[in-house]
Amino acid sequence: MSASHPRLVVVGGGILGTMHAIEGARRGYSVVHLERDEEPLGASVRNFGLIWVSGRAGGGELDLALRARERWEEIALLAPGAGFRANGSITLARSEAELAVLEEAVGRSDARLRDLALMTPAQVRATNPAVLGEVRAGLWCGRDATVEPRRTLPALRNGLESTGSYSYLPSRQATEVRPHAVRDHTGQWHEGDIVVCCIGAWPGGFLAEALAAAPLRRVRLQMLETEPFLEPVTTSLADGDSLRYYPAFAGEALQGLPPQADVAARWRAQLLLVQRVGGELTIGDTHDYSEPFPFDVDDEPYRHLVHVAAALLGSDLPPVRRRWSGVYSQVTDDRLYYRAEVAPGVVVVTGPGGRGMTMAPAIAEETFL
Ligand SMILES: Cc1cc2nc3c(=O)[nH]c(=O)nc-3n(C[C@H](O)[C@H](O)[C@H](O)COP(=O)(O)OP(=O)(O)OC[C@H]3O[C@@H](n4cnc5c(N)ncnc54)[C@H](O)[C@@H]3O)c2cc1C
């Protein structure tokens, strides 16, 4: 379009849209970025902020996660406000059966790529002195990292604004596409060499038809945050139930796990815990696949998650400060995410599931290949 700079239009201010804006700017595009809300409110600000390599399936999924992890580290240098920390994680086993799953993981050929190590309880405590509860062992992953999800998007946009060829247009809802262009609700058309729509879990009218047959489903999660916890929790933490949800742990030893506790099974719960820079603990999560989703959050899984977290830390938690739910879009076939051209020069990218915060930089890179 423009003789000097190619032009990229991005729809959606979540992490996928923002990483596409960053990737476009890196490749010399001038970027126009539309977001429906005044400030994004979707999955990208409701998550843990875990850049989670440990749980990814070996092969293509791990390769993409490792590339994303590398890009996150580079991007974080330009956006220090995102709070990127290479803090690593420890997945804690409390039984012999869980320990067997960890042993299987460290025995795999890709363990070194993930920087995995099996830890005794004493090594767990030396690495993360906040873990004072009874544990049988820990699985260290040195490639896992964290960002601050409530600060990341504005911090990334600040970095983009300094390029001089980026304009962010909040409170603009995309309503229609035609080849190489998208119209917002004010009637303005935005033309681009490429238009990338990263509209998250709720595509709305303008893409509803294009996505009607796409292999996508929505998943709803419940989360909480405590008041500041006084001890530093130096790594992110996961419990043994997380082994059931992350594909990295699929294998013979996983079959040896006893059934989950009733409440955890009912809510498809796992414990993930990360300390925010202000000391608060973000704790989750649950998984609900059946729509329509409830509009309220339910107390039962919170009581369970707080109980598990307190048992692992060997200490009462501070009072809960906030609770919320979030919904992500997930591909239901063997793709890692969904990308489709819905009109010439107009691409939709969504469906990364529970790994979108991790994978977004590498997914954006692939869009331009
Ligand atoms: C509770 C929870 C915890 C999670 N934890 C993690 C984690 O720790 N690590 C990890 O890797 N992943 C995690 N995930 C997954 C991750 O958050 C998502 O995969 C990712 O945020 C999806 O990003 P997105 O940009 O596609 O969607 P969103 O963040 O939902 O952004 C989509 C944006 O598009 C905008 N939009 C939609 N329609 C229009 C339109 N018509 N016009 C203009 N704008 C529009 C929306 O307003 C929204 O801001 C978690 C998800 C949830 C819900």
The ligand as a Gaussian input file, in Angstrom:
#p B3LYP/6-31G(d) Opt

LIG

0 1
 C       -7.646000     -17.634000      33.848000
 C       -6.656000     -17.891000      32.757000
 C       -5.343000     -18.233000      33.088000
 C       -4.409000     -18.460000      32.068000
 N       -3.094000     -18.624000      32.398000
 C       -2.160000     -18.660000      31.410000
 C       -0.785000     -18.662000      31.729000
 O       -0.394000     -18.497000      32.893000
 N        0.121000     -18.835000      30.713000
 C       -0.287000     -18.953000      29.413000
 O        0.565000     -19.152000      28.543000
 N       -1.594000     -18.820000      29.069000
 C       -2.527000     -18.677000      30.028000
 N       -3.853000     -18.558000      29.707000
 C       -4.216000     -18.496000      28.293000
 C       -3.981000     -17.109000      27.729000
 O       -4.360000     -16.122000      28.658000
 C       -4.763000     -16.941000      26.422000
 O       -4.454000     -17.987000      25.524000
 C       -4.375000     -15.623000      25.748000
 O       -4.475000     -14.565000      26.652000
 C       -5.263000     -15.370000      24.536000
 O       -4.913000     -14.114000      24.025000
 P       -5.784000     -13.403000      22.907000
 O       -5.080000     -12.148000      22.574000
 O       -6.090000     -14.399000      21.834000
 O       -7.190000     -13.142000      23.611000
 P       -7.709000     -11.992000      24.593000
 O       -6.754000     -11.699000      25.669000
 O       -9.092000     -12.401000      24.998000
 O       -7.768000     -10.702000      23.686000
 C       -8.696000     -10.531000      22.637000
 C       -8.949000      -9.046000      22.506000
 O       -9.666000      -8.808000      21.313000
 C      -10.582000      -7.780000      21.562000
 N      -11.653000      -7.885000      20.545000
 C      -12.520000      -8.917000      20.361000
 N      -13.351000      -8.649000      19.348000
 C      -12.999000      -7.435000      18.855000
 C      -13.495000      -6.615000      17.812000
 N      -14.543000      -6.980000      17.064000
 N      -12.894000      -5.400000      17.593000
 C      -11.828000      -5.005000      18.354000
 N      -11.329000      -5.751000      19.373000
 C      -11.902000      -6.952000      19.620000
 C      -11.078000      -8.051000      22.971000
 O      -11.669000      -6.901000      23.551000
 C       -9.795000      -8.491000      23.649000
 O       -9.114000      -7.422000      24.258000
 C       -4.805000     -18.370000      30.701000
 C       -6.128000     -18.044000      30.387000
 C       -7.044000     -17.789000      31.402000
 C       -8.448000     -17.419000      31.039000

